């Protein structure tokens, strides 16, 4: 009985060593692939900026590929920063006196909000 237990533990330890070595090997491969993907993404980002500047220079939004059956399409999105509670509170505290002013206040909130415009320009490949 004691011999069986030692054999089982020995087998478990051997299997742990094998699994650990395999895990480390896979981890190293994963790190290498991540490094390669990072390099590819950096190159794509640089090319994207160049392509977007070129498209803007010729006033176009897409490029078609005849031999690849697809196109690169540029799109632009405007994103606004959210209105913060602090901004709403301060504006209400300083401005609200009656109903007419409350209506004006709503307009002021939308007009004066500390919103930041952020334009996002992307390239998307379609087929």
Secondary structure as UniProt FT lines:
FT   HELIX           2..57
FT   TURN            58..59
FT   STRAND          62..65
FT   TURN            66..69
FT   STRAND          70..80
FT   HELIX           85..95
FT   HELIX           99..112
FT   STRAND          117..126
//
